Amino acid sequence: MNLDSPTITIDKSAEEAFNFLSDVKNFEKLMPETINKFEVLGEDKFLFALKGMPEIVLKKKDETPHSQVVLGAAGGALDFALVANIEEIDDTQSEVSLNFNGKFNTMMSMMIKSPIKKFLQTLASNMPEAI
């Protein structure tokens, strides 16, 4: 399953956006209002839970300075990645889009597609104010 957020333009350089998204504790600022729990588990790992969903642990897996941050599932039964792609427009603006990519059976995909899509949209729409 592959889902994309809308591309969001922010009034920060690609470097500033990258630095914000590279620091896992900043993801708390992007979370939806329905968040029940957010806990930083280390320099590159955090746990969060939304109402009605199980706890999810994300770990920073890879990064390409100023253009991409890759988070992935840290254990558990689900294997997926959340990729933030950053495109520089100029010195004061950049565009960010999020991509969710996971391998799930058909039934699981049907159940989680809508909540994941809404989650991605919320993360993206919270970026201009948070960064």
C-alpha positions in Angstrom: 0.0 0.0 0.0 1.4 3.4 -1.0 -0.3 6.6 0.1 0.8 10.2 -0.3 0.0 13.4 1.6 -0.7 16.6 -0.2 2.4 18.6 -0.9 2.7 21.5 1.5 4.6 24.7 0.9 6.3 26.1 4.1 8.0 29.4 4.7 11.3 27.8 5.7 14.3 26.6 3.8 14.8 23.0 2.9 17.6 22.9 5.5 15.2 24.2 8.3 12.5 21.7 7.3 15.0 18.9 7.2 16.4 19.8 10.6 12.9 19.9 12.1 11.9 16.5 10.7 15.2 14.9 11.6 14.5 15.5 15.3 12.0 12.8 16.2 10.7 14.8 19.2 9.3 17.4 16.8 6.8 14.9 15.5 4.7 15.6 18.6 4.0 19.1 17.2 2.6 17.5 13.9 0.3 14.9 15.6 -3.5 15.2 15.3 -5.6 16.3 18.2 -6.7 12.7 18.7 -3.3 11.7 20.1 -3.5 9.8 23.3 0.2 9.3 23.9 3.6 10.5 22.6 6.9 9.4 24.1 10.4 9.9 22.8 12.2 6.5 23.3 15.7 7.6 22.2 17.5 10.0 19.9 16.0 8.3 16.8 12.8 6.6 18.0 9.4 7.6 19.4 6.1 6.0 20.3 2.6 7.4 19.7 -0.9 6.3 20.0 -4.1 7.8 18.5 -7.6 7.2 19.9 -8.8 3.8 18.8 -5.5 2.7 17.4 -2.7 0.6 18.9 0.6 2.1 20.0 3.1 2.6 17.1 6.9 2.9 17.4 8.7 4.8 14.7 12.4 4.8 14.2 14.5 7.0 12.0 15.9 4.6 9.4 17.7 6.9 7.0 18.1 10.5 5.9 19.5 12.5 3.0 20.5 16.0 4.2 18.0 18.7 3.3 15.9 16.4 1.1 14.6 13.3 2.8 13.9 11.7 6.2 12.8 8.1 6.4 11.0 6.7 9.5 10.1 3.0 9.7 8.2 0.6 12.0 10.4 -0.4 14.9 9.3 -3.9 15.6 5.8 -5.2 15.8 3.8 -7.1 13.2 3.5 -4.2 10.7 6.3 -3.4 8.2 6.0 0.1 6.8 7.9 3.4 6.1 7.0 7.0 6.4 9.1 9.1 4.1 9.3 12.9 4.2 10.4 14.4 0.9 11.7 18.0 1.0 12.1 20.1 -2.1 13.7 23.5 -2.0 11.9 26.3 -3.8 14.3 29.1 -2.8 16.2 30.2 0.3 13.0 30.9 2.3 10.5 28.3 1.0 10.3 24.6 0.5 7.8 21.9 -0.2 7.2 18.8 1.9 5.3 15.7 1.1 4.8 12.5 3.1 4.7 9.0 1.7 3.5 6.0 3.5 4.6 2.6 2.1 3.7 -0.7 3.7 3.1 -4.3 2.9 -0.2 -5.5 4.3 -2.7 -8.2 3.3 -5.8 -7.0 1.5 -8.1 -7.1 4.5 -5.6 -5.0 6.6 -5.1 -2.6 3.8 -8.8 -2.0 3.5 -9.1 -1.4 7.3 -6.2 1.1 7.6 -6.2 2.9 4.3 -8.6 5.7 5.3 -7.2 6.3 8.8 -3.6 6.4 7.5 -4.5 8.8 4.7 -6.2 11.1 7.2 -3.2 10.8 9.5 -0.8 11.8 6.6 -3.0 14.8 5.7 -3.0 16.0 9.3 0.8 15.7 9.7 1.3 17.6 6.5 -1.3 20.3 7.2 0.3 20.9 10.7 3.8 21.5 9.2 3.5 25.2 8.2 2.7 26.2 11.8 5.0 23.7 13.5 8.2 24.2 11.6 
